[in-house]
Amino acid sequence: MANQEKSKKPKHWITKWFFLIAVSVLYISIYFFYPDKMMPILDSFFELLLQITPIFILVYIIMFLANLFINNEGLQKYMGEDAGIKGWLISILAGIISMGSIYAWYPLLKDLQAKGVKDKFLVAFLYNRGIKLQWLPVLLLYFGWTYSMTLLVVMAILSIFQGIITEKLIYLSNVKRVAR
C-alpha cells in the first residue's frame, strides 16, 4: 500500500486546466483567423450567461437562507438516518418543483449532503427533476391523462428504488475501500 501511494505522482497544473486552456486557445484562434464568425459565438455565450446567472443567484440565495435557518438537527430528523416517508416525500416534491439547470443545484445538494442529508434522498430529488410541472399541460395534450399520470407516478416510485440502490452501491464501495 505504501508503494502505491509513492507511485502516485502529483499532477502538473496544466493537466488540471487543460480543457480551459484548450477552449481559450480555440476561441482566440477563431477570433484571429475568422473574426466574422466570432460574434455569433460571443453572442451565444453572453446569452447563455444571462440565462444561467439568475439561476446561480437564486441557488446561492437558497443556500444562504438554508444555512441561516435550517439546522442540522432538522435535516437529520426529516432527511437523515432515521427519516422515513417524510424524507421521501420531501425529496420527491422538491425534485418536482425545482427549476433551472441541474448543475446550478449541485452546490446546494453538496451542502445538504455535508449537513447530513442521506444520499438516497438526494438521488430521489435528482431523479424527480425529470417531472416538470410546467410541461404537464403539453404532456396531457399529447398523451392524455392515463398515460401522463401513470408515467409521473411510476417515475416518483422508481426514484425511491433508485435512491435505495444507489445508497447500497455507495455503501458497498465504501466497504471495499475500507477493506483495502
C-alpha positions in Angstrom: 0.0 0.0 0.0 2.9 2.3 0.7 4.3 1.6 -2.7 1.0 2.6 -4.3 1.0 6.0 -2.5 4.6 6.7 -3.5 4.0 5.8 -7.1 1.2 8.4 -7.4 2.8 11.4 -9.0 1.3 14.8 -8.3 -0.5 16.1 -11.4 1.1 19.0 -13.2 -1.1 22.2 -13.1 -1.6 22.1 -16.8 -3.4 18.8 -16.7 -6.0 20.3 -14.3 -6.5 23.3 -16.5 -6.1 21.6 -19.9 -9.8 22.0 -21.1 -10.0 25.6 -20.1 -6.7 26.4 -21.9 -7.6 24.4 -25.0 -11.0 26.2 -25.3 -9.4 29.6 -24.7 -6.8 28.9 -27.4 -9.6 27.7 -29.8 -11.6 30.9 -29.2 -8.6 33.2 -29.6 -7.7 31.3 -32.9 -11.2 31.8 -34.2 -11.1 35.4 -33.3 -7.8 36.0 -35.3 -8.4 33.7 -38.3 -12.2 34.1 -38.7 -13.3 37.3 -36.9 -16.7 37.4 -38.7 -17.6 34.0 -37.1 -16.6 35.1 -33.6 -19.5 37.5 -33.0 -22.2 34.8 -33.2 -20.2 32.7 -30.8 -19.8 35.6 -28.3 -23.5 36.4 -28.7 -24.4 32.8 -27.8 -22.0 32.8 -24.9 -23.4 36.0 -23.4 -27.0 34.9 -24.0 -26.2 31.6 -22.1 -24.5 33.6 -19.3 -27.6 35.8 -19.0 -29.8 32.7 -18.7 -27.6 31.0 -16.1 -26.8 33.9 -13.8 -30.2 34.3 -12.3 -30.4 30.6 -11.5 -27.0 30.7 -9.8 -28.0 33.8 -7.8 -31.3 32.0 -6.8 -29.4 28.9 -5.7 -26.9 30.8 -3.7 -29.6 32.8 -2.0 -31.4 29.5 -1.2 -28.1 28.1 0.2 -27.6 31.3 2.3 -31.1 31.0 3.7 -30.7 27.3 4.3 -27.5 27.9 6.2 -29.2 30.7 8.2 -32.5 29.0 9.1 -32.1 25.2 8.7 -30.2 23.5 11.4 -28.5 20.1 11.2 -31.0 18.6 13.7 -34.0 19.4 11.5 -32.3 18.0 8.4 -31.3 14.9 10.4 -34.9 14.5 11.5 -36.5 14.8 8.1 -33.9 13.6 5.7 -31.2 11.9 7.8 -30.6 8.4 9.0 -33.9 8.0 10.8 -36.1 9.7 8.2 -38.9 7.7 6.9 -41.7 8.5 4.5 -41.4 12.3 5.2 -37.9 12.2 3.8 -39.0 10.5 0.6 -42.0 12.9 0.2 -39.8 16.0 0.7 -37.2 14.9 -1.7 -39.7 13.8 -4.4 -41.8 17.0 -4.1 -38.6 19.2 -4.0 -37.3 17.5 -7.2 -40.6 18.0 -9.0 -40.9 21.7 -8.1 -37.3 22.6 -8.6 -36.5 24.6 -11.7 -33.4 25.7 -13.6 -30.3 24.0 -14.8 -29.3 20.9 -12.9 -25.7 21.9 -12.5 -26.8 25.0 -10.6 -28.3 22.8 -7.9 -25.1 20.7 -7.3 -23.6 23.2 -4.8 -26.8 23.2 -2.8 -27.1 19.4 -2.9 -23.4 19.1 -1.8 -24.1 21.4 1.1 -27.2 19.4 2.1 -25.1 16.2 1.9 -22.5 17.7 4.2 -25.2 18.6 6.7 -26.4 15.0 6.9 -29.0 14.5 4.2 -28.8 10.9 3.1 -27.7 10.1 -0.5 -30.9 8.2 -1.2 -32.9 11.4 -0.8 -30.5 13.4 -3.0 -30.9 10.7 -5.7 -34.7 10.9 -5.4 -34.5 14.7 -5.8 -32.4 14.4 -8.9 -34.5 11.6 -10.4 -37.7 13.6 -9.9 -36.3 16.6 -11.7 -37.5 14.8 -14.8 -41.0 15.5 -13.8 -41.7 19.1 -14.9 -44.9 20.7 -13.8 -44.6 23.5 -16.4 -44.7 20.8 -19.1 -47.6 18.9 -17.7 -50.2 20.6 -19.9 -48.2 19.6 -23.0 -47.8 16.1 -21.7 -51.5 15.8 -21.1 -52.3 17.3 -24.5 -50.2 14.8 -26.4 -50.6 11.6 -24.3 -53.8 12.0 -22.3 -54.5 11.7 -18.5 -54.0 8.0 -18.1 -50.6 7.8 -19.7 -49.3 11.0 -18.1 -50.4 10.2 -14.6 -49.1 6.7 -14.9 -45.8 8.0 -16.1 -45.5 10.5 -13.3 -46.4 8.1 -10.5 -44.1 5.4 -11.8 -41.2 7.9 -12.0 -41.8 9.0 -8.4 -42.0 5.4 -7.2 -38.9 4.4 -9.1 -37.0 7.3 -7.6 -37.3 5.6 -4.3 -35.9 2.4 -5.6 -33.1 4.3 -7.4 -32.2 6.1 -4.1 -32.1 2.8 -2.2 -30.0 1.1 -4.9 -27.6 4.0 -5.1 -27.2 4.1 -1.3 -26.4 0.4 -1.2 -23.8 0.7 -4.0 -22.2 3.6 -2.2 -22.1 1.5 1.0 -20.5 -1.4 -0.9 -17.9 0.8 -2.5 -17.0 2.3 1.0 -16.8 -1.2 2.5 -14.4 -2.3 -0.3 -12.3 0.8 0.2 -12.0 0.3 3.9 -11.1 -3.4 3.4 -8.1 -2.5 1.3 
